[in-house]
Amino acid sequence: MKIIVSLPDQQNEFQLLQAADARDTAGRLGLDIDILDAESSPVMQIQQLVKAVHSRPKAIVVEPLTDSGLEKVARRIAGEGIALAVLNCTLAVLEELRAKHPDVPIFSVCSDQVEIGRVQGRQLKTLLPSGGSVLYVHGPHNAAAARERFRGTSEVLADSGITLNVLDAQWSEESAAAAVRAWLRLKSSDAMSIDVVAAQDDSMARGARIAIAAELAARTGEIRFLGIDGVPDVGQRLVKDGELTATVVMPSNTGAALDVLARWIHSGALPLVTLELRAWSFPAEAELERLAMRSRRSA
């Protein structure tokens, strides 16, 4: 009756939240879980999942580092009759596998990543109603969540007069700081005025802030920072402390996935293919609008 929970790492604050949620939920439900740390390596994660299949667990819960290569592993998991929950990733093969294995829970639990990008896009429009320039810190392009967040933000900002200057990072404070420092060394950055730094997660927002706050603030005036994840004692605290202007709160998915699996184990109840959790702005979008208007009046 073992359940394997595979997470991308145990450094990022959201993944720490996911692990804590998994342990708390497993304790509440009496589930036996093992948490695997992929150490930010897609290859290691795939190897861990293949090894997990050989151990014949009751279920596997996985938040993939990348959607590349996961389809093959998902087919293998389902073919062995092992339940599969995919977190924070849209995987087209799930519908097919569910039809092929109708008695096995094969499903995803996620927040709408495109909508998360839209929320951040609306935050940017609130802060820059007349347009402006944004340094946008993008997560790894082989991760569906990063691509979908960018799509949502770009959709909202179409015809807004807001320009996104995209830097690539890897879901970590260190990678974002390194990307920003490299950008600052470019001659083209000297003439660029940045109004807001928007990162695809709070850790990258924090790294970008460390790398550029002093230098660019001196060059261009106040710079505001936006993130995503909104872990209560990290991202939300950074907003309350004034280090971030806003974040997007994305709830943990592991607890919800384990709840679904517990119901199936005890009653045979099969879930929908997709369970979607709501994400929201922190502060709330109306409050951010009031704060932005107050700031403009006092400027």
C-alpha positions, 0 to 999 in steps of 0.5 A: 500500500506504499504511495511514492511522492516524487517532487522536483527538489527540496530547496524551492519553498513551494516544493518544501510546502508540497512535501510538508502537505504530503506528510501532514495529509498522509499522517491524517489519512494513515497512508504510507508514503515515501517522498523522492527528491529529484534534486532538480535533475529531470534525468534523476527523476525519471530514473527514480520513477522507473525504480519506483515502478519496480517496487510495485507501489499502490500509487505514484504522485509526481510533479515533473521537472519537465514534461519531456520523457514523462509520457513513456513513464506514465504509460509504464506506470498505468500498464502495471496497474499503479495509480498515477497522479500528475501535479502542476502539469498538463499531460495529454496522454492522461485521457488516453491512459484513463480510457485504456485503464478505466479501473485505475485512478489516472489524473492530474491535480493542478492550478491553471498555470495559464490563469496564474500567468493571467493574474500576474499579467493583471498585476502588471497592468495595475502597476503600469496603467500607462505601459512600461518595461518589465524584466521577466524572469522565465522558468525552464522552457522544458517545463509546461508550467513555465510556458503556460504562465508566460502564455497567460501573461502575454495574453493579458498584456497584448496591446497594453504598452507593457514590454517584457524583456525575458531572462531564463532561469531554473526555478531557483534564487541562484539561477535568477540572480546569475541570469540578472547579473549576466543581463546587467553586464550587457551594454544594451541594459545600460539604456533600458529603464525597468519599472517592474521585475516579474518572476515566475516564482518567488524564489526567482523574484528574490534572486532577481531582487538581490542582484539588481535592486540597488543598481537599477533603483539608483539608475531608474528609480523605484523598481517593484518585484512580483513573484508566484507561489505565495507560500504563507511564510515566504512569498506572502511574508515578502509582500507584507515586508515590502520586498515583493509588491505582489505574488500569486498564491498557488496552493499545494497539490500533494494533499489534494492528490492523496485525499483522492487516492485515499478515497479510491483505496477505501471505497473504489471511487475514481476521480475526474481526470483533472482536479483544478485548484484555484490560485489568487493574487496576494494582495487581492487584485482590488487591494493592489489596485487601491495601493497602486492608485495611492502610490501614484497620487503620492508620487 
